């Protein structure tokens, strides 16, 4: 069975909630691991077929604080044989910066050679039943 890892950074709990929903769906098709970004080393990504990142967007379109060291260390890994996808909550009040962390992570994954298998999932605001339904649909397509 193929292996998937979900690595998330969450400040308010919204991204963690979404990660749980993604794991719920992926575990039906993959041997799945969920890790908080502060607890995982980038080298572990080499052990997985599918890499899913989750990060909320903060400030002026920035990654969630815990993601920075991990993000910088992605330069150390070759992801050219990996499939990947990214999700994250944000706030449309920030206009063009809405969910920019998703875009930042997608760009980095592509730079490291990963193949994005799904457009990033972006959610505005609190995690609702609707958000849970949509993230599950998104995860089914991975």
mmCIF file of the C-alpha atoms, coordinates in Angstrom:
data_MODEL
# 
_entry.id   MODEL 
# 
loop_
_atom_site.group_PDB 
_atom_site.id 
_atom_site.type_symbol 
_atom_site.label_atom_id 
_atom_site.label_alt_id 
_atom_site.label_comp_id 
_atom_site.label_asym_id 
_atom_site.label_entity_id 
_atom_site.label_seq_id 
_atom_site.pdbx_PDB_ins_code 
_atom_site.Cartn_x 
_atom_site.Cartn_y 
_atom_site.Cartn_z 
_atom_site.occupancy 
_atom_site.B_iso_or_equiv 
_atom_site.pdbx_formal_charge 
_atom_site.auth_seq_id 
_atom_site.auth_comp_id 
_atom_site.auth_asym_id 
_atom_site.auth_atom_id 
_atom_site.pdbx_PDB_model_num 
ATOM 1   C CA . UNK A 1 1   ? 0.000   0.000  0.000  1.00 0.00 ? 1   UNK A CA 1 
ATOM 2   C CA . UNK A 1 2   ? 1.252   3.476  -0.844 1.00 0.00 ? 2   UNK A CA 1 
ATOM 3   C CA . UNK A 1 3   ? 2.137   5.784  2.007  1.00 0.00 ? 3   UNK A CA 1 
ATOM 4   C CA . UNK A 1 4   ? 0.920   9.357  2.585  1.00 0.00 ? 4   UNK A CA 1 
ATOM 5   C CA . UNK A 1 5   ? 2.071   11.970 5.055  1.00 0.00 ? 5   UNK A CA 1 
ATOM 6   C CA . UNK A 1 6   ? 0.155   15.055 6.118  1.00 0.00 ? 6   UNK A CA 1 
ATOM 7   C CA . UNK A 1 7   ? 2.364   17.738 7.638  1.00 0.00 ? 7   UNK A CA 1 
ATOM 8   C CA . UNK A 1 8   ? 0.526   20.707 9.111  1.00 0.00 ? 8   UNK A CA 1 
ATOM 9   C CA . UNK A 1 9   ? 1.219   23.884 11.058 1.00 0.00 ? 9   UNK A CA 1 
ATOM 10  C CA . UNK A 1 10  ? -1.676  25.221 13.112 1.00 0.00 ? 10  UNK A CA 1 
ATOM 11  C CA . UNK A 1 11  ? -1.932  28.212 15.427 1.00 0.00 ? 11  UNK A CA 1 
ATOM 12  C CA . UNK A 1 12  ? -5.671  28.426 16.115 1.00 0.00 ? 12  UNK A CA 1 
ATOM 13  C CA . UNK A 1 13  ? -6.519  24.763 15.412 1.00 0.00 ? 13  UNK A CA 1 
ATOM 14  C CA . UNK A 1 14  ? -8.224  25.249 12.046 1.00 0.00 ? 14  UNK A CA 1 
ATOM 15  C CA . UNK A 1 15  ? -5.431  23.693 10.001 1.00 0.00 ? 15  UNK A CA 1 
ATOM 16  C CA . UNK A 1 16  ? -5.177  20.795 12.435 1.00 0.00 ? 16  UNK A CA 1 
ATOM 17  C CA . UNK A 1 17  ? -8.932  20.215 12.049 1.00 0.00 ? 17  UNK A CA 1 
ATOM 18  C CA . UNK A 1 18  ? -8.563  20.146 8.269  1.00 0.00 ? 18  UNK A CA 1 
ATOM 19  C CA . UNK A 1 19  ? -5.584  17.768 8.539  1.00 0.00 ? 19  UNK A CA 1 
ATOM 20  C CA . UNK A 1 20  ? -7.727  15.358 10.548 1.00 0.00 ? 20  UNK A CA 1 
ATOM 21  C CA . UNK A 1 21  ? -10.399 15.378 7.841  1.00 0.00 ? 21  UNK A CA 1 
ATOM 22  C CA . UNK A 1 22  ? -7.832  14.812 5.086  1.00 0.00 ? 22  UNK A CA 1 
ATOM 23  C CA . UNK A 1 23  ? -6.362  11.895 7.050  1.00 0.00 ? 23  UNK A CA 1 
ATOM 24  C CA . UNK A 1 24  ? -9.824  10.392 7.502  1.00 0.00 ? 24  UNK A CA 1 
ATOM 25  C CA . UNK A 1 25  ? -10.225 10.156 3.725  1.00 0.00 ? 25  UNK A CA 1 
ATOM 26  C CA . UNK A 1 26  ? -6.647  9.270  2.765  1.00 0.00 ? 26  UNK A CA 1 
ATOM 27  C CA . UNK A 1 27  ? -6.488  6.417  5.271  1.00 0.00 ? 27  UNK A CA 1 
ATOM 28  C CA . UNK A 1 28  ? -8.941  4.484  3.106  1.00 0.00 ? 28  UNK A CA 1 
ATOM 29  C CA . UNK A 1 29  ? -6.389  4.353  0.247  1.00 0.00 ? 29  UNK A CA 1 
ATOM 30  C CA . UNK A 1 30  ? -3.014  5.002  1.867  1.00 0.00 ? 30  UNK A CA 1 
ATOM 31  C CA . UNK A 1 31  ? -1.048  4.043  4.931  1.00 0.00 ? 31  UNK A CA 1 
ATOM 32  C CA . UNK A 1 32  ? -1.315  7.525  6.425  1.00 0.00 ? 32  UNK A CA 1 
ATOM 33  C CA . UNK A 1 33  ? 0.768   9.503  8.908  1.00 0.00 ? 33  UNK A CA 1 
ATOM 34  C CA . UNK A 1 34  ? -0.186  12.923 10.309 1.00 0.00 ? 34  UNK A CA 1 
ATOM 35  C CA . UNK A 1 35  ? 2.540   15.129 11.790 1.00 0.00 ? 35  UNK A CA 1 
ATOM 36  C CA . UNK A 1 36  ? 2.652   18.576 13.318 1.00 0.00 ? 36  UNK A CA 1 
ATOM 37  C CA . UNK A 1 37  ? 5.390   20.420 11.412 1.00 0.00 ? 37  UNK A CA 1 
ATOM 38  C CA . UNK A 1 38  ? 7.300   21.101 14.654 1.00 0.00 ? 38  UNK A CA 1 
ATOM 39  C CA . UNK A 1 39  ? 7.645   17.361 15.255 1.00 0.00 ? 39  UNK A CA 1 
ATOM 40  C CA . UNK A 1 40  ? 8.951   16.202 11.879 1.00 0.00 ? 40  UNK A CA 1 
ATOM 41  C CA . UNK A 1 41  ? 12.197  16.372 9.903  1.00 0.00 ? 41  UNK A CA 1 
ATOM 42  C CA . UNK A 1 42  ? 12.110  16.927 6.126  1.00 0.00 ? 42  UNK A CA 1 
ATOM 43  C CA . UNK A 1 43  ? 14.124  13.751 5.554  1.00 0.00 ? 43  UNK A CA 1 
ATOM 44  C CA . UNK A 1 44  ? 11.103  11.648 6.446  1.00 0.00 ? 44  UNK A CA 1 
ATOM 45  C CA . UNK A 1 45  ? 9.324   12.876 3.302  1.00 0.00 ? 45  UNK A CA 1 
ATOM 46  C CA . UNK A 1 46  ? 11.463  10.505 1.241  1.00 0.00 ? 46  UNK A CA 1 
ATOM 47  C CA . UNK A 1 47  ? 9.593   7.575  2.837  1.00 0.00 ? 47  UNK A CA 1 
ATOM 48  C CA . UNK A 1 48  ? 6.196   8.599  1.424  1.00 0.00 ? 48  UNK A CA 1 
ATOM 49  C CA . UNK A 1 49  ? 4.512   8.468  -1.968 1.00 0.00 ? 49  UNK A CA 1 
ATOM 50  C CA . UNK A 1 50  ? 2.093   11.349 -1.312 1.00 0.00 ? 50  UNK A CA 1 
ATOM 51  C CA . UNK A 1 51  ? 3.017   14.496 0.615  1.00 0.00 ? 51  UNK A CA 1 
ATOM 52  C CA . UNK A 1 52  ? 0.257   16.806 1.824  1.00 0.00 ? 52  UNK A CA 1 
ATOM 53  C CA . UNK A 1 53  ? 1.058   20.097 3.547  1.00 0.00 ? 53  UNK A CA 1 
ATOM 54  C CA . UNK A 1 54  ? -1.379  22.236 5.511  1.00 0.00 ? 54  UNK A CA 1 
ATOM 55  C CA . UNK A 1 55  ? -0.668  25.783 6.638  1.00 0.00 ? 55  UNK A CA 1 
ATOM 56  C CA . UNK A 1 56  ? -2.767  28.744 7.588  1.00 0.00 ? 56  UNK A CA 1 
ATOM 57  C CA . UNK A 1 57  ? -1.758  32.159 6.242  1.00 0.00 ? 57  UNK A CA 1 
ATOM 58  C CA . UNK A 1 58  ? -0.700  34.943 8.602  1.00 0.00 ? 58  UNK A CA 1 
ATOM 59  C CA . UNK A 1 59  ? 0.364   38.566 8.416  1.00 0.00 ? 59  UNK A CA 1 
ATOM 60  C CA . UNK A 1 60  ? 1.144   39.764 4.918  1.00 0.00 ? 60  UNK A CA 1 
ATOM 61  C CA . UNK A 1 61  ? 0.564   36.414 3.219  1.00 0.00 ? 61  UNK A CA 1 
ATOM 62  C CA . UNK A 1 62  ? 3.051   34.439 5.310  1.00 0.00 ? 62  UNK A CA 1 
ATOM 63  C CA . UNK A 1 63  ? 3.382   30.822 6.375  1.00 0.00 ? 63  UNK A CA 1 
ATOM 64  C CA . UNK A 1 64  ? 2.214   29.706 9.791  1.00 0.00 ? 64  UNK A CA 1 
ATOM 65  C CA . UNK A 1 65  ? 5.134   30.436 12.180 1.00 0.00 ? 65  UNK A CA 1 
ATOM 66  C CA . UNK A 1 66  ? 6.031   26.804 12.897 1.00 0.00 ? 66  UNK A CA 1 
ATOM 67  C CA . UNK A 1 67  ? 6.527   26.081 9.182  1.00 0.00 ? 67  UNK A CA 1 
ATOM 68  C CA . UNK A 1 68  ? 9.558   28.320 8.552  1.00 0.00 ? 68  UNK A CA 1 
ATOM 69  C CA . UNK A 1 69  ? 12.418  26.012 9.572  1.00 0.00 ? 69  UNK A CA 1 
ATOM 70  C CA . UNK A 1 70  ? 10.793  23.047 7.837  1.00 0.00 ? 70  UNK A CA 1 
ATOM 71  C CA . UNK A 1 71  ? 10.228  25.142 4.710  1.00 0.00 ? 71  UNK A CA 1 
ATOM 72  C CA . UNK A 1 72  ? 13.865  26.255 4.624  1.00 0.00 ? 72  UNK A CA 1 
ATOM 73  C CA . UNK A 1 73  ? 15.050  22.664 5.114  1.00 0.00 ? 73  UNK A CA 1 
ATOM 74  C CA . UNK A 1 74  ? 13.052  21.451 2.103  1.00 0.00 ? 74  UNK A CA 1 
ATOM 75  C CA . UNK A 1 75  ? 16.103  22.484 0.060  1.00 0.00 ? 75  UNK A CA 1 
ATOM 76  C CA . UNK A 1 76  ? 17.772  19.319 1.403  1.00 0.00 ? 76  UNK A CA 1 
ATOM 77  C CA . UNK A 1 77  ? 15.345  16.829 -0.183 1.00 0.00 ? 77  UNK A CA 1 
ATOM 78  C CA . UNK A 1 78  ? 14.638  15.628 -3.711 1.00 0.00 ? 78  UNK A CA 1 
ATOM 79  C CA . UNK A 1 79  ? 10.888  15.166 -4.144 1.00 0.00 ? 79  UNK A CA 1 
ATOM 80  C CA . UNK A 1 80  ? 10.978  14.354 -7.860 1.00 0.00 ? 80  UNK A CA 1 
ATOM 81  C CA . UNK A 1 81  ? 9.257   10.983 -7.381 1.00 0.00 ? 81  UNK A CA 1 
ATOM 82  C CA . UNK A 1 82  ? 6.575   12.319 -5.041 1.00 0.00 ? 82  UNK A CA 1 
ATOM 83  C CA . UNK A 1 83  ? 2.966   13.370 -5.495 1.00 0.00 ? 83  UNK A CA 1 
ATOM 84  C CA . UNK A 1 84  ? 1.909   16.384 -3.458 1.00 0.00 ? 84  UNK A CA 1 
ATOM 85  C CA . UNK A 1 85  ? -0.935  18.705 -2.490 1.00 0.00 ? 85  UNK A CA 1 
ATOM 86  C CA . UNK A 1 86  ? -1.491  21.651 -0.129 1.00 0.00 ? 86  UNK A CA 1 
ATOM 87  C CA . UNK A 1 87  ? -4.420  22.980 1.896  1.00 0.00 ? 87  UNK A CA 1 
ATOM 88  C CA . UNK A 1 88  ? -4.979  25.846 4.288  1.00 0.00 ? 88  UNK A CA 1 
ATOM 89  C CA . UNK A 1 89  ? -7.427  28.249 5.850  1.00 0.00 ? 89  UNK A CA 1 
ATOM 90  C CA . UNK A 1 90  ? -7.218  32.014 5.526  1.00 0.00 ? 90  UNK A CA 1 
ATOM 91  C CA . UNK A 1 91  ? -9.230  35.220 5.489  1.00 0.00 ? 91  UNK A CA 1 
ATOM 92  C CA . UNK A 1 92  ? -10.518 36.791 2.276  1.00 0.00 ? 92  UNK A CA 1 
ATOM 93  C CA . UNK A 1 93  ? -10.373 40.187 3.998  1.00 0.00 ? 93  UNK A CA 1 
ATOM 94  C CA . UNK A 1 94  ? -6.658  40.106 3.110  1.00 0.00 ? 94  UNK A CA 1 
ATOM 95  C CA . UNK A 1 95  ? -7.459  40.272 -0.611 1.00 0.00 ? 95  UNK A CA 1 
ATOM 96  C CA . UNK A 1 96  ? -4.630  39.023 -2.807 1.00 0.00 ? 96  UNK A CA 1 
ATOM 97  C CA . UNK A 1 97  ? -2.861  37.585 0.226  1.00 0.00 ? 97  UNK A CA 1 
ATOM 98  C CA . UNK A 1 98  ? -5.766  35.182 0.909  1.00 0.00 ? 98  UNK A CA 1 
ATOM 99  C CA . UNK A 1 99  ? -4.324  31.713 1.612  1.00 0.00 ? 99  UNK A CA 1 
ATOM 100 C CA . UNK A 1 100 ? -0.978  32.707 0.153  1.00 0.00 ? 100 UNK A CA 1 
ATOM 101 C CA . UNK A 1 101 ? 0.716   30.079 2.352  1.00 0.00 ? 101 UNK A CA 1 
ATOM 102 C CA . UNK A 1 102 ? -0.895  27.450 0.111  1.00 0.00 ? 102 UNK A CA 1 
ATOM 103 C CA . UNK A 1 103 ? 0.675   29.090 -2.946 1.00 0.00 ? 103 UNK A CA 1 
ATOM 104 C CA . UNK A 1 104 ? 4.080   29.399 -1.234 1.00 0.00 ? 104 UNK A CA 1 
ATOM 105 C CA . UNK A 1 105 ? 4.122   25.718 -0.302 1.00 0.00 ? 105 UNK A CA 1 
ATOM 106 C CA . UNK A 1 106 ? 2.920   24.594 -3.737 1.00 0.00 ? 106 UNK A CA 1 
ATOM 107 C CA . UNK A 1 107 ? 5.707   26.584 -5.369 1.00 0.00 ? 107 UNK A CA 1 
ATOM 108 C CA . UNK A 1 108 ? 8.326   25.062 -3.051 1.00 0.00 ? 108 UNK A CA 1 
ATOM 109 C CA . UNK A 1 109 ? 7.062   21.526 -3.669 1.00 0.00 ? 109 UNK A CA 1 
ATOM 110 C CA . UNK A 1 110 ? 7.281   22.068 -7.431 1.00 0.00 ? 110 UNK A CA 1 
ATOM 111 C CA . UNK A 1 111 ? 10.781  23.535 -7.078 1.00 0.00 ? 111 UNK A CA 1 
ATOM 112 C CA . UNK A 1 112 ? 11.837  20.371 -5.253 1.00 0.00 ? 112 UNK A CA 1 
ATOM 113 C CA . UNK A 1 113 ? 10.403  18.254 -8.070 1.00 0.00 ? 113 UNK A CA 1 
ATOM 114 C CA . UNK A 1 114 ? 7.102   17.065 -6.595 1.00 0.00 ? 114 UNK A CA 1 
ATOM 115 C CA . UNK A 1 115 ? 4.091   16.663 -8.878 1.00 0.00 ? 115 UNK A CA 1 
ATOM 116 C CA . UNK A 1 116 ? 1.052   18.574 -7.642 1.00 0.00 ? 116 UNK A CA 1 
ATOM 117 C CA . UNK A 1 117 ? -1.894  16.231 -8.092 1.00 0.00 ? 117 UNK A CA 1 
ATOM 118 C CA . UNK A 1 118 ? -4.617  18.641 -7.032 1.00 0.00 ? 118 UNK A CA 1 
ATOM 119 C CA . UNK A 1 119 ? -5.060  22.411 -6.862 1.00 0.00 ? 119 UNK A CA 1 
ATOM 120 C CA . UNK A 1 120 ? -4.601  23.775 -3.373 1.00 0.00 ? 120 UNK A CA 1 
ATOM 121 C CA . UNK A 1 121 ? -7.621  23.751 -1.059 1.00 0.00 ? 121 UNK A CA 1 
ATOM 122 C CA . UNK A 1 122 ? -8.259  27.218 0.365  1.00 0.00 ? 122 UNK A CA 1 
ATOM 123 C CA . UNK A 1 123 ? -10.898 27.933 2.996  1.00 0.00 ? 123 UNK A CA 1 
ATOM 124 C CA . UNK A 1 124 ? -12.109 31.305 4.255  1.00 0.00 ? 124 UNK A CA 1 
ATOM 125 C CA . UNK A 1 125 ? -12.620 31.600 8.007  1.00 0.00 ? 125 UNK A CA 1 
ATOM 126 C CA . UNK A 1 126 ? -13.642 29.113 10.667 1.00 0.00 ? 126 UNK A CA 1 
ATOM 127 C CA . UNK A 1 127 ? -13.940 25.427 9.921  1.00 0.00 ? 127 UNK A CA 1 
ATOM 128 C CA . UNK A 1 128 ? -17.601 24.604 9.394  1.00 0.00 ? 128 UNK A CA 1 
ATOM 129 C CA . UNK A 1 129 ? -19.500 21.510 8.337  1.00 0.00 ? 129 UNK A CA 1 
ATOM 130 C CA . UNK A 1 130 ? -19.323 22.869 4.787  1.00 0.00 ? 130 UNK A CA 1 
ATOM 131 C CA . UNK A 1 131 ? -15.523 23.166 5.041  1.00 0.00 ? 131 UNK A CA 1 
ATOM 132 C CA . UNK A 1 132 ? -15.293 19.604 6.340  1.00 0.00 ? 132 UNK A CA 1 
ATOM 133 C CA . UNK A 1 133 ? -17.412 18.319 3.458  1.00 0.00 ? 133 UNK A CA 1 
ATOM 134 C CA . UNK A 1 134 ? -15.371 20.205 0.853  1.00 0.00 ? 134 UNK A CA 1 
ATOM 135 C CA . UNK A 1 135 ? -11.971 19.179 2.266  1.00 0.00 ? 135 UNK A CA 1 
ATOM 136 C CA . UNK A 1 136 ? -13.085 15.549 2.205  1.00 0.00 ? 136 UNK A CA 1 
ATOM 137 C CA . UNK A 1 137 ? -14.115 15.884 -1.435 1.00 0.00 ? 137 UNK A CA 1 
ATOM 138 C CA . UNK A 1 138 ? -10.752 17.492 -2.164 1.00 0.00 ? 138 UNK A CA 1 
ATOM 139 C CA . UNK A 1 139 ? -8.899  14.680 -0.375 1.00 0.00 ? 139 UNK A CA 1 
ATOM 140 C CA . UNK A 1 140 ? -10.789 11.993 -2.299 1.00 0.00 ? 140 UNK A CA 1 
ATOM 141 C CA . UNK A 1 141 ? -9.276  13.380 -5.501 1.00 0.00 ? 141 UNK A CA 1 
ATOM 142 C CA . UNK A 1 142 ? -5.697  12.966 -4.279 1.00 0.00 ? 142 UNK A CA 1 
# 
